[in-house]
Amino acid sequence: MAEPLATTNVVKENKIWKGIFAISGIMITLVIYGILQEKIMRVPYGVNNEYFKYSLFLVFCNRITTSAVSAASLVASKKALDPVAPVYKYCLISVSNILTTTCQYEALKYVSFPVQTLAKCAKMIPVMIWGTFIMQKTYKGFDFLVAFLVTIGCSIFILFPAGTEISPYGKGRENTVWGVSLMVGYLGFDGFTSTFQDKLFKGYDMEIHNQIFYTTLCSCVLSLTGLILQGHLVPAIDVVYRHNDCFLDIALLSTVATASQFFISYTIRTFGALAFAAIMTTRQLVSIMLSCLWFGHPLSWEQLIGAVIVFGSLYTKNLLRKASAKPLTPQQTQNRASSPAKGIP
């Protein structure tokens, strides 16, 4: 009698430690990622206060690191490196993902990190739109209610800034039309990326690392081509060469971006998408708080109300889904284990 009880306690303790590992891994890597991307794009380097302006170079560094690690994982696990789906489908995800990340970095030139992070919470809206067109999915009224509340909260947060922040790349106040337009582009491209990834995984029997490897490999080629055509490759390398702290920031950014993919994949496989969504919501909240403290972003009381509406809606959605969740069948568990991870940062 004591033996089954001891076994149950061991399993429960192992799950707790796995939970701590997953939560701490996602929180640490993605919070560091958020702080670093704001520092690289908004804080000048050297005595001459030189800004790093080459967003596509950051994309290239992130993707080549992730591609190398994914290839090493496939080789180490003795899995095939051959593409499972047609290469053009990987490239389609890659193009969308490059546009997503470029809009994300470029937006930081015009809006603060707290504004950008809260706006990301509205990504469920384009996901629902793309899901309807690409996957022929249907959504419940509650999903539309949450999307509406998140949109209201994000709008309040963007439209009622504290009014004292100045964009480092312009003479005007934060939240310029261009900055908000870039965030809209980010949400649209990101929604397409995640939806098409889902379609790719359901249409082909592929490993996560296989999809990541070919997507990031295409991204490396496309981002490098873009840098060369724009004439930004040499200037970007020159800035990195002259400022060692910039080199270290970019190297660490690429490292944590790649490491976060492992923790995201591990969390979804071990605890499911619902737990992952709750962790990501908490991560966004922590990132906003740290950014405000670290970089001195002021928040108006209207923005605080907007943040409460957004995060309150998301947490309520997660709690209600958890309450109504049904036990997974063995087939569903297997499908979840092979489901795609979150889009590459």
Secondary structure, 3 states (H helix, E strand, C coil): CHHHHHHHHHHHHHHHHHHHHHHHHHHHHHHHHHHHHHHHHHCCECCCCECCCCHHHHHHHHHHHHHHHHHHHHHHCCCCCCCCCCHHHHHHHHHHHHHHHHHHHHHCCCCCHHHHHHHHHHHHHHHHHHHHHHCCCCCCHHHHHHHHHHHHHHHHHHHCCCCCCECCCCCCECCCHHHHHHHHHHHHHHHHHHHHHHHHHHHCCCCHHHHHHHHHHHHHHHHHHHHHHHCCHHHHHHHHHHCHHHHHHHHHHHHHHHHHHHHHHHHHHHHCHHHHHHHHHHHHHHHHHHHHHHHCCCCCHHHHHHHHHHHHHHHHHHHHHHHHCCCCCHHHHHHHHCCCCCCCC
